[in-house]
Amino acid sequence: MIHNSMLEEYFTTADEQDRLALVNAIHVRAVEPVDISNAMLWLCSEEGRYVTGSAIRVDAGANLR
């Protein structure tokens, strides 16, 4: 979903500080769609029954930076 010409151009022309803001804290290139699906399935399962009113970020730690 994020592999496109606009993003590639950004990474070749952007300032280093700006590029570092987009790097994940966990060393993966991008979160896979299955990771989002697994989080959703967990929330809908019996194990997630007490999780309410929370934002669960499946972003490989990108929000930490």
MDTraj code that builds the backbone (N, CA, C; nanometers):
import mdtraj as md
import numpy as np

residues = "MET ILE HIS ASN SER MET LEU GLU GLU TYR PHE THR THR ALA ASP GLU GLN ASP ARG LEU ALA LEU VAL ASN ALA ILE HIS VAL ARG ALA VAL GLU PRO VAL ASP ILE SER ASN ALA MET LEU TRP LEU CYS SER GLU GLU GLY ARG TYR VAL THR GLY SER ALA ILE ARG VAL ASP ALA GLY ALA ASN LEU ARG".split()
xyz = np.array([
    [0.0812, -0.1191, 0.0000],
    [0.0000, 0.0000, 0.0000],
    [0.0859, 0.1259, 0.0000],
    [0.2088, 0.1168, 0.0483],
    [0.2909, 0.2378, 0.0547],
    [0.4049, 0.2379, -0.0450],
    [0.4167, 0.1350, -0.1250],
    [0.5250, 0.1289, -0.2230],
    [0.4768, 0.1929, -0.3530],
    [0.5123, 0.3198, -0.3717],
    [0.4699, 0.3914, -0.4907],
    [0.5748, 0.4961, -0.5268],
    [0.5612, 0.5546, -0.6441],
    [0.6617, 0.6494, -0.6939],
    [0.6711, 0.7752, -0.6080],
    [0.5600, 0.8228, -0.5534],
    [0.5624, 0.9432, -0.4706],
    [0.6472, 0.9209, -0.3449],
    [0.6291, 0.8070, -0.2804],
    [0.7054, 0.7784, -0.1597],
    [0.8524, 0.7553, -0.1917],
    [0.8804, 0.6883, -0.3007],
    [1.0196, 0.6675, -0.3406],
    [1.0900, 0.8000, -0.3674],
    [1.0209, 0.8928, -0.4331],
    [1.0783, 1.0253, -0.4586],
    [1.1032, 1.0994, -0.3271],
    [1.0107, 1.0870, -0.2328],
    [1.0266, 1.1521, -0.1028],
    [1.1528, 1.1032, -0.0335],
    [1.1739, 0.9712, -0.0329],
    [1.2898, 0.9164, 0.0361],
    [1.4217, 0.9517, -0.0319],
    [1.4198, 0.9843, -0.1585],
    [1.5442, 1.0219, -0.2268],
    [1.5722, 1.1708, -0.2182],
    [1.4705, 1.2523, -0.1888],
    [1.4909, 1.3972, -0.1877],
    [1.4717, 1.4625, -0.0509],
    [1.4125, 1.3948, 0.0445],
    [1.3801, 1.4557, 0.1738],
    [1.5041, 1.4712, 0.2620],
    [1.4936, 1.5627, 0.3542],
    [1.5967, 1.5844, 0.4553],
    [1.6060, 1.4599, 0.5443],
    [1.7260, 1.4308, 0.5937],
    [1.7457, 1.3093, 0.6739],
    [1.6580, 1.3082, 0.7984],
    [1.6421, 1.4197, 0.8643],
    [1.5573, 1.4256, 0.9841],
    [1.4127, 1.3924, 0.9507],
    [1.3656, 1.4396, 0.8361],
    [1.2286, 1.4092, 0.7950],
    [1.2123, 1.2601, 0.7655],
    [1.3123, 1.2000, 0.7023],
    [1.3053, 1.0566, 0.6716],
    [1.3052, 0.9736, 0.7991],
    [1.3838, 1.0138, 0.8980],
    [1.3905, 0.9376, 1.0230],
    [1.2573, 0.9372, 1.0964],
    [1.1762, 1.0395, 1.0756],
    [1.0450, 1.0449, 1.1405],
    [0.9526, 0.9350, 1.0909],
    [0.9808, 0.8783, 0.9744],
    [0.8953, 0.7747, 0.9178],
    [0.9450, 0.6331, 0.9435],
    [1.0551, 0.6187, 1.0147],
    [1.1132, 0.4866, 1.0381],
    [1.0431, 0.4205, 1.1566],
    [1.0155, 0.2917, 1.1432],
    [0.9520, 0.2163, 1.2514],
    [1.0511, 0.1893, 1.3636],
    [1.0028, 0.1799, 1.4858],
    [1.0879, 0.1458, 1.5994],
    [1.1275, -0.0022, 1.5951],
    [1.0388, -0.0868, 1.5450],
    [1.0699, -0.2275, 1.5241],
    [1.1257, -0.2390, 1.3827],
    [1.2290, -0.3160, 1.3655],
    [1.2988, -0.3210, 1.2372],
    [1.2241, -0.4030, 1.1323],
    [1.1157, -0.3466, 1.0832],
    [1.0421, -0.4020, 0.9698],
    [1.0178, -0.2883, 0.8726],
    [1.0115, -0.3204, 0.7454],
    [0.9907, -0.2151, 0.6460],
    [0.8507, -0.1554, 0.6572],
    [0.7517, -0.2405, 0.6727],
    [0.6132, -0.1945, 0.6829],
    [0.5309, -0.3002, 0.7534],
    [0.4220, -0.2583, 0.8120],
    [0.3276, -0.3500, 0.8730],
    [0.2492, -0.4154, 0.7599],
    [0.2305, -0.5449, 0.7696],
    [0.1571, -0.6187, 0.6670],
    [0.0062, -0.6107, 0.6943],
    [-0.0755, -0.6195, 0.5903],
    [-0.2208, -0.6183, 0.6112],
    [-0.2683, -0.7274, 0.7070],
    [-0.2018, -0.8425, 0.7076],
    [-0.2412, -0.9504, 0.7983],
    [-0.2221, -0.9097, 0.9444],
    [-0.1268, -0.8215, 0.9720],
    [-0.1070, -0.7747, 1.1097],
    [-0.2266, -0.6924, 1.1574],
    [-0.2801, -0.6103, 1.0690],
    [-0.3992, -0.5317, 1.1020],
    [-0.5182, -0.6251, 1.1222],
    [-0.5315, -0.7223, 1.0327],
    [-0.6415, -0.8189, 1.0436],
    [-0.6333, -0.8983, 1.1727],
    [-0.5124, -0.9394, 1.2111],
    [-0.4965, -1.0153, 1.3354],
    [-0.5353, -0.9327, 1.4576],
    [-0.5013, -0.8046, 1.4573],
    [-0.5406, -0.7177, 1.5686],
    [-0.6922, -0.7038, 1.5748],
    [-0.7552, -0.6890, 1.4588],
    [-0.8999, -0.6783, 1.4550],
    [-0.9667, -0.8068, 1.5031],
    [-0.9140, -0.9206, 1.4583],
    [-0.9703, -1.0482, 1.5031],
    [-0.9538, -1.0672, 1.6530],
    [-0.8407, -1.0242, 1.7065],
    [-0.8197, -1.0345, 1.8510],
    [-0.9211, -0.9482, 1.9260],
    [-0.9423, -0.8263, 1.8762],
    [-1.0396, -0.7384, 1.9414],
    [-1.1805, -0.7964, 1.9383],
    [-1.2138, -0.8657, 1.8304],
    [-1.3472, -0.9247, 1.8160],
    [-1.3609, -1.0586, 1.8876],
    [-1.2490, -1.1112, 1.9356],
    [-1.2527, -1.2427, 2.0005],
    [-1.2858, -1.2300, 2.1485],
    [-1.2996, -1.3416, 2.2117],
    [-1.3264, -1.3466, 2.3558],
    [-1.2103, -1.2859, 2.4356],
    [-1.0870, -1.2994, 2.3861],
    [-0.9707, -1.2445, 2.4573],
    [-0.9715, -1.0919, 2.4630],
    [-1.0345, -1.0270, 2.3672],
    [-1.0381, -0.8809, 2.3652],
    [-1.1649, -0.8223, 2.4242],
    [-1.2408, -0.9017, 2.4953],
    [-1.3729, -0.8574, 2.5421],
    [-1.3696, -0.7411, 2.6395],
    [-1.2608, -0.7209, 2.7111],
    [-1.2555, -0.6117, 2.8080],
    [-1.1822, -0.4892, 2.7557],
    [-1.1425, -0.4900, 2.6314],
    [-1.0748, -0.3749, 2.5716],
    [-1.1823, -0.2850, 2.5132],
    [-1.1967, -0.1667, 2.5707],
    [-1.2972, -0.0712, 2.5228],
    [-1.2376, 0.0688, 2.5211],
    [-1.2795, 0.1474, 2.4286],
    [-1.2405, 0.2878, 2.4226],
    [-1.0912, 0.3109, 2.4088],
    [-1.0222, 0.2230, 2.3407],
    [-0.8773, 0.2353, 2.3270],
    [-0.8384, 0.2426, 2.1799],
    [-0.7339, 0.3183, 2.1536],
    [-0.6753, 0.3196, 2.0203],
    [-0.5587, 0.2229, 2.0219],
    [-0.5664, 0.1214, 1.9422],
    [-0.4591, 0.0226, 1.9351],
    [-0.3841, 0.0471, 1.8055],
    [-0.2608, 0.0920, 1.8179],
    [-0.1803, 0.1241, 1.7011],
    [-0.1017, 0.0014, 1.6580],
    [-0.1268, -0.0437, 1.5393],
    [-0.0499, -0.1532, 1.4811],
    [0.0408, -0.0874, 1.3790],
    [0.1527, -0.0311, 1.4280],
    [0.2378, 0.0515, 1.3422],
    [0.3860, 0.0234, 1.3602],
    [0.4202, -0.0902, 1.4189],
    [0.5596, -0.1300, 1.4406],
    [0.6387, -0.0251, 1.5190],
    [0.5695, 0.0473, 1.6023],
    [0.6353, 0.1458, 1.6873],
    [0.6634, 0.2791, 1.6196],
    [0.6072, 0.3032, 1.5014],
    [0.6324, 0.4299, 1.4305],
    [0.5835, 0.5495, 1.5104],
    [0.4807, 0.5322, 1.5893],
    [0.4267, 0.6425, 1.6683],
    [0.5186, 0.6825, 1.7849],
    [0.6141, 0.5990, 1.8211],
    [0.7036, 0.6270, 1.9327],
    [0.8061, 0.7338, 1.9018],
    [0.8295, 0.7600, 1.7759],
    [0.9343, 0.8546, 1.7359],
    [0.8849, 0.9949, 1.7303],
])
top = md.Topology()
chain = top.add_chain()
for i, resn in enumerate(residues, 1):
    res = top.add_residue(resn, chain, resSeq=i)
    for name in ("N", "CA", "C"):
        top.add_atom(name, md.element.get_by_symbol(name[0]), res)
traj = md.Trajectory(xyz[None], top)
